[in-house]
């Protein structure tokens, strides 16, 4: 399979489409909501896109060279750097 194909449904659930994503129309209402103001469906979709309360509310996620979310170092250790117990 190709897991990236499923991403569209999460963005669509948050109200995004190609027009809003490219700035040709306003961002959806979900973009101006706080994490707890999102509906449960919107929060679920945001979580599927790797957002959390902190990244949704407090962190500008488009600051890392266009990568949509800041890359946490602990999630990206190469396998040979891990302890045997991991």
Secondary structure, DSSP 8 states (H G I E B T S, - for coil): --GGGGHHHHHHHTT--HHHHTTSS---GGGGS-GGGS-HHHHHHHHHTT--HHHHHT--TT-BTTBSS---GGGG--GGGS-TT-
